Amino acid sequence: MFLRLVAGAAILAFSLAAPTKVLEPRGPSQCGQYSSISTGSYTIYSNEWGASTGSGSQCSQIDGLSGTSLAWSTTWTWSGGTNIVKSYTNVESPMTSKPLSQYTSIPTTWSWSYSGTSLRANVAYDTFLGTCPTCAQAYEVMVWLCVYGGVSPLSDNGYPSTPVATPTIGGTAFNLIKGHNGNVVVYSFIAQSGAATKYSGDLLAFYKYLQANFQLSAGQYLQTVQAGTEVFTGSGAKLTTTGYSTKVN
């Protein structure tokens, strides 16, 4: 974090073969500052926590669910406060909070695309850890799959930031930036490829890397796992996710 339908037309059902996977119809869109919509085990949160620092609007919607793969999208236009996040519209995955040492894997896939004008935004996983499931957050671990408009994560060594490491995790090369948000230590893994639009990996590997190289304790409890877009400024923007899944094991 930086600081952070439509009724279907009738079809000829009797003359068409049933698909192997059923795609749920689109859900209603949401446009409230702190609204949410759910389908299956996923919940999409609007979380426009920085809206007062600029002007604009944002909406999101569920486009479908096929098995455990979620399709969703968000559209927005924001201006003002160039370097301040306006929103983090995101999908949150179900999980039981446990120490990191008790997880076996956190497989995830995310296929997405972005369009718009003068975008300043990212596409990122955002996770938090603490010393117990409901304790104050001690760590924020982010995985940025793209950077638009030169936005930067929190950095302890100034801006533009200098990576503290350049690990390759799950076959993808990242720049690792370390920063602080008050008392919260923030680790941001930034994909070097520029835009990892078809990402597949194991989020647990990022925590294991931090345990081995930056003294992150395996006793820290994973509190939340979210995936979405931190929005700064831009117009006519749309993040389209055609397939997203995360399972916390």
N, C-alpha and C positions, 0 to 999 in steps of 0.2 A: 504494500500500500504506500502511496506517495507521501503522505505526511508523517490515508486511505481514500364465434365465428360463424362461425358461419354455418348456417344450416346447409347440409349437403343436398344437392339435387338428387332426385330419384334416379336410380340406374336400373338397368335390366338385370337384376340380380339373378333371375332364374336362368339366364342364358350365358352367364359368365362363370368360369371356373373359380373356385375360392382360392385366394392366395395362400401360400404356405405359412406366412406370418401376417397377422392382422394388425394393421396400423390404426391406432385409435384416432377418431376424428379430432380436428383441431379444438382446443379449448378456448375460452374467452381470453381476450387481451387484458392487460392490466396497465394502468397509467398513474397509479398513486405513488407518492413519495416513498412510502414504506409498505407497499402492498405485496401480496404473495399469491401464487396459484400453484396447484399441485396436480400431479398425475402419477399413478403407480407409486413408487417409493421416492420420487423426486419432488422437490419444492423449488420454485423460482422466486427469488426475492428481488424487488426493485432497488432498494437500498440507495436512495438518492441523498446520501448524507451530506454532500457538499453543494446541494442545489442553491442554497442562499448566497453562495459566492459568485454566482453568475446568473444567466437567464437562459431559458430553454425548456425543453420537455423531452420525455422519454417514455416509450411503451414497450412492452414485451408480451410474448405469447407462446403457448405450447403449440407446436406444429404437428406433433404426433409421437407415438410411443410404439416401438416394435420390439417385443420382448423386454430386454433391459436397456435398449438403445433409445435415447431421448432425442427428438428433434425440436429445437426451439429457436426463437429469434428475438432480437431487440432492435428498435429503431429510435434514433435520437438526433437532436440538434441542440448544442450548447455553446454559449459564448461567454466571454468575461473570465477573469481569474485564470489566465492562461496556464499557470503551473499548479493549479489546485484541482484535485479530483472532484467531479460533480456527482458521480454515482459509481456503484459497483453492482450492476445487475448480474445476478449469479444463480446457478443451480447448486443446491446443497444435497449431498449424498447421505443416505442413512448410515448410521454407524453407532457402535457402542464404544464409549470412551474408555481406553485402557492404556497402560504404559506401552511405550513403543516396543519394548522387548516381547510383548505378547501378541504382536501382529505377525502374520506369516507372509502377507503380500497385500498390495493395494493396486491391483491392475486397473488401468484406465485407457480409454481411447477417446479421441476428440477430432472430428472432422468439421472444419468451419471455413467460412470466407467472410471478408469484410469489404464494404463499399462505402463511398462517401467522399466529401470534399474537405480538404485541409484537416485531416484527422490527426488528433493528438490523443492517443489511447493505447491500451495494450489488450492482449488476450492472455489471461493468467489463471492458474490455480492459486488459491489463497487458503492457507491452513494455519491453525493456531494450536499451541501447546502450553500446558501449565502443570503445576505440581500435583494437581488432582483434577477430576472432571469438571468441577465448578469453580476452581481457584482462578485467581487473576491470571491473565495471559502473561507468559514469560517469554515465549518465542513466537515469531511469525515466520513461516517458511513459504515463500512464493516460488512458482515456476512460471516464468513469462515465456509464452510461445511466440510472441511477436512484440515489436515496438513500432508505433506509428508517430511521426512528428517529433522524434527525438526526446520523448518523455523519459524520465529516469526514476529508478527506485530510490528509496532512502539510502544515503551513503555517508559513512563516517569520514571519508577522505575527500569530500568536496565534489563539485560538479564541473565538467563531466566526471563521472566516477571512474576509479581505477579498480579493476577486479582484484580480489584477494586470492583468487584461484581460477583456473580454467579447466574444470573437470569434464570428462566425457562420461555421461551416465545413460545407460541403456542405448548406446549407439549415437546419442545426440550430444554435441559439444555445447557447453554453457560457459558464460562468464558469471562468476559468483560475486555479488556485491553484498557487503555487510553494512548495516546501518542500525539506527535506534529510533524508536518512536516512544519517547518517554523512557520508561523502564523496560520496554519490550525490545528484545534483540531481534532484528529483522535480517533474514537471509533471503536474497533474491537471486534465483538462478535464471539468467537471461539467455535464451537460445541464440547461438551465434549465426544460425542459418537465416535469420531475419524474419521468417514467417513459417513456423512449423504447422502447416494447415492440416496435416493428417498425422496427428501425434498418437503414438501408442507406447506405453511404458508402465513402470511400476513405481508409484510414488514413494513406496517404502525405501527404495534405493537412495533417494535424496536424504532421508533421515540417517540412513546407515553411513552415507558419505560424511555427513556432519558429525556423527558419533566418532568416526575414525579420524577425522582431521580437524575438528573444531570443538571437541569436548562436549558436544551435546549429549546429555545423559539419556540412557535408554529407559530411565525411570520416569521421564516426562510423559504426561498423558496427552494423547492426541484428542483435541476438543472439537474441532470442526474441519470439514473438507468441503471447499467450495470451488466453483469454476465459473469464470465470467469475464467481463470486460470493465476495466477501470477507465472511465471516460473523463477527459479533460475538456477539450473543445473540438468543434467540427460541425458540419452541417450535412443534412440528408444522409446520415450514416445508418448503416444496417449491418449488424453481426448476425450471420445465418449459420446455425449449427445443424448439420444434416444428420449427425450421429454422435452421441455422447454417452459414455457409461463409465462408472467408477464403482468398484466393489471393495469394501474394506473388510479384509479377512483377518 
